[in-house]
Amino acid sequence: MTVSHDERQALADLLLSRGPDQPTLCEGWMTRDMAVHLVLREYRPDAMAGMFLRPLAGHLASLSRQYESRDFEELVELYRAGPPVWNPMRLGDRFINLGENFVHHEDVRRGGGEWSPRDLPRQTRDTLWGAVKQISRGLIRSSGVSVTLVRTDGAGESVRVGSSSSEVTVTGETGELLLWIYGRIKACDVTVVGDEDAVRRVSL
């Protein structure tokens, strides 16, 4: 089994225990909306393009309404099963879905406003650190700020993204750094140090 698989199973269990009408960290999304998103992402990639391409937004909205009317437990079990066999994402689940599964697990865990970081096994933290290094290059670079991510739950590893003279250092446990990269800025336990303008730019 992989960390991505374990996070998927834990998130599915949590969704079922919470039910369809509980808040998440994703603004405007309840747990049913989260389940719909997770299923569409893996079963209807044609719809997910609507998140990024305005001409396809209507197609995404239409399919979302269709899936919202389905039984909540059915949606969760579809997600639990993983991408269908025809989706190449299934072969790369341990890499492609690692960040997605972990972050959305925390979206549901922390959605009620009361949370604390999980005490993750060392192997899990090491695997997530790989995701931090990979994903940060794509999600941070557009800010125009050089960001150094410093891991406090390892051997002092760090990764620097960008080459701007405007610099920010973000320090925290690996899972918290991953949440920060994904924009969960107000619901993660990290320390951000830098000049005021640079901090503001990476915190938008």
C-alpha positions as CSV (number, residue, x, y, z in Angstrom):
1,M,0.0,0.0,0.0
2,T,1.1,3.6,-0.5
3,V,0.6,6.9,1.4
4,S,-1.8,8.1,-1.3
5,H,-3.9,4.9,-0.9
6,D,-3.9,5.2,2.9
7,E,-5.0,8.9,2.7
8,R,-7.7,7.9,0.2
9,Q,-9.1,5.3,2.6
10,A,-8.9,7.6,5.6
11,L,-10.6,10.4,3.7
12,A,-13.4,8.0,2.6
13,D,-13.9,6.8,6.1
14,L,-14.0,10.4,7.4
15,L,-16.5,11.5,4.8
16,L,-18.9,8.7,5.7
17,S,-18.5,9.5,9.4
18,R,-19.2,13.2,8.9
19,G,-22.0,12.8,6.4
20,P,-22.8,15.0,3.4
21,D,-23.5,18.4,5.0
22,Q,-20.4,19.3,7.0
23,P,-18.1,22.2,6.2
24,T,-14.7,21.8,4.6
25,L,-11.8,24.2,4.2
26,C,-12.7,24.7,0.6
27,E,-14.8,27.9,0.5
28,G,-18.5,27.1,-0.3
29,W,-18.0,23.4,-0.3
30,M,-19.7,21.0,2.1
31,T,-18.7,17.4,2.3
32,R,-21.0,16.4,-0.5
33,D,-19.4,18.9,-2.8
34,M,-16.0,17.5,-1.8
35,A,-17.2,13.9,-2.7
36,V,-18.5,15.1,-6.1
37,H,-15.2,16.9,-6.9
38,L,-13.2,13.8,-6.0
39,V,-15.3,11.5,-8.2
40,L,-15.5,13.9,-11.1
41,R,-11.7,14.4,-11.0
42,E,-11.0,10.7,-11.5
43,Y,-14.1,9.5,-13.4
44,R,-14.9,12.5,-15.6
45,P,-11.6,14.3,-16.6
46,D,-13.6,16.0,-19.4
47,A,-15.6,17.8,-16.8
48,M,-12.6,18.8,-14.7
49,A,-11.2,20.8,-17.5
50,G,-14.0,23.3,-16.7
51,M,-12.0,24.3,-13.6
52,F,-9.4,25.9,-15.8
53,L,-11.1,26.6,-19.2
54,R,-14.0,29.0,-19.0
55,P,-15.8,27.6,-22.1
56,L,-16.0,24.3,-20.4
57,A,-17.3,25.7,-17.1
58,G,-20.9,25.0,-18.0
59,H,-20.2,21.4,-18.7
60,L,-18.5,21.0,-15.3
61,A,-21.5,22.7,-13.6
62,S,-24.0,20.4,-15.4
63,L,-22.2,17.2,-14.5
64,S,-21.7,18.4,-10.9
65,R,-25.4,18.8,-10.5
66,Q,-26.0,15.3,-11.9
67,Y,-23.5,13.8,-9.5
68,E,-24.8,15.9,-6.5
69,S,-28.1,14.1,-6.9
70,R,-26.5,10.7,-6.4
71,D,-26.3,8.9,-3.1
72,F,-23.6,10.3,-0.9
73,E,-22.3,6.9,0.2
74,E,-22.2,5.7,-3.4
75,L,-20.0,8.7,-4.3
76,V,-17.7,8.1,-1.4
77,E,-17.3,4.4,-2.4
78,L,-16.5,5.4,-6.0
79,Y,-13.8,7.6,-4.7
80,R,-12.5,5.0,-2.3
81,A,-12.1,2.5,-5.2
82,G,-9.7,4.9,-6.9
83,P,-9.5,5.9,-10.6
84,P,-11.2,3.5,-13.0
85,V,-9.0,1.1,-15.0
86,W,-9.1,3.2,-18.2
87,N,-7.7,6.2,-16.5
88,P,-3.9,6.4,-16.6
89,M,-4.1,8.2,-13.3
90,R,-4.7,4.8,-11.7
91,L,-1.2,3.6,-12.6
92,G,0.4,6.8,-11.1
93,D,-1.9,7.1,-8.1
94,R,1.0,7.1,-5.6
95,F,2.5,10.2,-7.3
96,I,-0.4,12.0,-9.0
97,N,-2.9,11.8,-6.2
98,L,-0.7,12.0,-3.2
99,G,-1.0,15.7,-2.6
100,E,-4.7,15.8,-3.6
101,N,-5.7,13.0,-1.2
102,F,-3.7,14.3,1.7
103,V,-4.8,17.9,1.4
104,H,-8.5,17.1,0.9
105,H,-8.3,14.7,3.9
106,E,-7.2,17.7,5.9
107,D,-9.8,19.9,4.3
108,V,-12.5,17.7,5.8
109,R,-10.6,17.2,9.1
110,R,-10.1,20.9,9.6
111,G,-13.3,22.2,8.1
112,G,-15.1,22.6,11.4
113,G,-12.5,25.2,12.6
114,E,-11.0,23.0,15.3
115,W,-7.9,21.1,14.4
116,S,-4.4,20.1,15.2
117,P,-1.7,18.5,13.0
118,R,-1.7,14.7,12.8
119,D,1.2,12.8,14.3
120,L,2.3,11.2,11.0
121,P,4.7,8.3,10.8
122,R,8.2,9.1,9.6
123,Q,7.7,7.2,6.3
124,T,4.5,9.2,5.6
125,R,6.3,12.5,6.3
126,D,9.2,11.5,4.0
127,T,6.9,10.6,1.2
128,L,5.0,13.9,1.6
129,W,8.3,15.7,1.5
130,G,8.8,14.4,-2.0
131,A,5.4,15.9,-2.9
132,V,6.4,19.2,-1.3
133,K,9.5,19.4,-3.4
134,Q,7.7,18.5,-6.6
135,I,4.5,20.5,-6.3
136,S,6.0,23.6,-4.8
137,R,7.8,24.4,-8.1
138,G,4.5,24.6,-9.9
139,L,2.4,26.3,-7.3
140,I,4.8,28.9,-5.9
141,R,6.8,30.1,-8.9
142,S,4.1,32.3,-10.3
143,S,4.2,34.5,-7.1
144,G,7.4,36.2,-8.3
145,V,8.9,35.6,-4.8
146,S,11.7,33.2,-3.9
147,V,10.4,30.8,-1.3
148,T,12.5,28.6,0.9
149,L,10.5,25.7,2.5
150,V,12.2,24.4,5.7
151,R,11.1,21.0,7.1
152,T,11.2,20.8,10.9
153,D,10.2,17.1,11.2
154,G,13.2,15.7,9.2
155,A,16.9,16.2,9.1
156,G,16.7,19.9,8.4
157,E,15.9,19.5,4.7
158,S,14.8,22.5,2.7
159,V,13.9,23.4,-0.8
160,R,14.1,26.8,-2.5
161,V,11.8,27.8,-5.3
162,G,12.5,30.9,-7.5
163,S,15.4,33.2,-7.9
164,S,13.9,36.6,-7.0
165,S,15.6,39.0,-4.7
166,S,12.3,39.1,-2.8
167,E,12.5,36.2,-0.4
168,V,10.3,34.4,2.1
169,T,11.1,31.5,4.4
170,V,8.3,29.1,5.4
171,T,9.1,26.7,8.3
172,G,6.9,23.8,9.5
173,E,6.3,20.1,9.6
174,T,6.0,18.5,6.2
175,G,2.3,18.1,6.1
176,E,1.8,21.7,7.1
177,L,4.1,22.9,4.4
178,L,2.1,20.9,1.8
179,L,-1.1,22.5,3.1
180,W,0.5,25.9,2.8
181,I,1.6,25.3,-0.7
182,Y,-2.0,24.3,-1.6
183,G,-3.3,27.6,-0.2
184,R,-4.6,26.5,3.1
185,I,-2.8,29.4,4.6
186,K,-5.2,30.1,7.5
187,A,-5.5,26.5,8.5
188,C,-1.9,25.2,8.7
189,D,0.8,25.6,11.4
190,V,3.8,27.2,9.7
191,T,6.0,30.2,10.3
192,V,6.4,32.7,7.4
193,V,9.3,35.1,7.6
194,G,10.2,37.8,5.1
195,D,9.5,41.4,4.2
196,E,5.9,42.5,4.4
197,D,5.3,42.8,0.7
198,A,6.8,39.4,-0.1
199,V,4.8,37.7,2.6
200,R,1.6,39.3,1.3
201,R,2.3,38.2,-2.3
202,V,2.8,34.5,-1.3
203,S,-0.2,34.6,1.0
204,L,-2.8,35.7,-1.6
